[in-house]
Amino acid sequence: MNADFITVSSPEIAVKFLKDQDIVFSSRPDVLSADITSRGYLTTALSPLGGQWKKMRRVLASDVLSTARHRWLQGKRTEEADHLVRGRERGACSHVDALFKILAYLFSFCVSDFLPFLRGHLDLDGHEKIVRTATATMAKYQDPEIDKRIRQWIESTKTEQEDLLDVLIGLKENDGTPLLSPDEIKAQIVELMLATVDNPSNAVEWAIAEMINEPATLERATEVLDRVVGKERLVQESDLSQLNFVKSCMRESFRLHPIAPFNVPHVSTVNATVAGYLIPKGSRVLLSRPGLGRNPRVWDEPRTPVQTRAPQGGRLQCGAHRPYLKMLSFRTGRRGCAGANLGSTMTAMLMARLLQAFSWELPSTVAKIELKESAGDLFLAEPLYVKAQPRLAEALYHQL
């Protein structure tokens, strides 16, 4: 199989792909890693353009990630924010490791993607075994719980929706039959986890590392939190609209330190002409996140976090902005991330809680954090090891 690959780091040309000709470049490639992870393209983000994608996109937009659902789940998000401050260990390490293993191999180069007849017969580079093992690990933890929940609804031992799993199970066709099959529910749950597990934590880790190296920035952020929220209660989502400097810090972290070098590939469904170049049908378009976020034609001091460059009002936005796609963290266009509001809220709360609840300093043996990307990805080259000390009243931590 032959395929053309086009990488884009020009904001003007990015607009042409994801805005002006969005409908042409709105499909996804058929690759082994995505096929296995999505259980045969049953999900939203990984599936090629077609009826299944439209169905699942409608489910996400209307029933899972809508504004009303976002408000409904605020209590759950607050509960998780409390877990963060309390320091309670949650989940199994092998489950989390499997999530990150899948992310590492999604859309990576795989021989059988270009020689499809090898799939299931000859795993030359070992990718198929790695991805199947990781997805099986996730299924081992998640599938029994999902099957149990489905049985509870069928047997009427559960009658009230409490979370997104209940929402997905409860969706119905016009004739009252389930809208989603168990496999569709299981696959979409995995995709939602993949979409949220790494971007917020990576952005916050980089931001805190940079703040520790620049104490004046860290001090200003905590001063804003103390002024807006105080030290007698924990910061809540309702406070975020007044924490513009904290959101600006996060925006700069998204700009400088995207979780991956490229967005999920876009595939052209017909021959097209973009910026005077012929783009053949089936071409894969890869928007460079660092190329857009660190473009010296767009940003002054592109390699330096400058919190005052970000807008000081409104919500944290990390997507497309006319006239140019200046940065790209959450995707945009027809294939845009339906959970951009959720992702922004999660990241801002993660950052605000960590800054308000703890003071951060280097170990005595370290003079400065080396802000260096690892060789194989855009994470910090070395895990961030710093000292965290409670900075609020002790009673606040015990009441969580």
Secondary structure as GFF3:
##gff-version 3
##sequence-region A 1 400
A	DSSP	beta_strand	5	8	.	.	.	ID=ss1
A	DSSP	alpha_helix	11	15	.	.	.	ID=ss2
A	DSSP	pi_helix	16	20	.	.	.	ID=ss3
A	DSSP	alpha_helix	32	37	.	.	.	ID=ss4
A	DSSP	alpha_helix	51	59	.	.	.	ID=ss5
A	DSSP	pi_helix	60	64	.	.	.	ID=ss6
A	DSSP	alpha_helix	67	72	.	.	.	ID=ss7
A	DSSP	alpha_helix	74	86	.	.	.	ID=ss8
A	DSSP	alpha_helix	93	105	.	.	.	ID=ss9
A	DSSP	alpha_helix	111	114	.	.	.	ID=ss10
A	DSSP	three_ten_helix	116	118	.	.	.	ID=ss11
A	DSSP	alpha_helix	127	154	.	.	.	ID=ss12
A	DSSP	alpha_helix	164	170	.	.	.	ID=ss13
A	DSSP	alpha_helix	182	196	.	.	.	ID=ss14
A	DSSP	alpha_helix	199	213	.	.	.	ID=ss15
A	DSSP	alpha_helix	215	228	.	.	.	ID=ss16
A	DSSP	three_ten_helix	237	242	.	.	.	ID=ss17
A	DSSP	alpha_helix	244	256	.	.	.	ID=ss18
A	DSSP	beta_strand	266	267	.	.	.	ID=ss19
A	DSSP	beta_strand	272	274	.	.	.	ID=ss20
A	DSSP	beta_strand	277	279	.	.	.	ID=ss21
A	DSSP	beta_strand	284	287	.	.	.	ID=ss22
A	DSSP	alpha_helix	289	293	.	.	.	ID=ss23
A	DSSP	three_ten_helix	307	309	.	.	.	ID=ss24
A	DSSP	alpha_helix	340	357	.	.	.	ID=ss25
A	DSSP	beta_strand	358	361	.	.	.	ID=ss26
A	DSSP	beta_strand	387	390	.	.	.	ID=ss27
A	DSSP	alpha_helix	394	398	.	.	.	ID=ss28
###
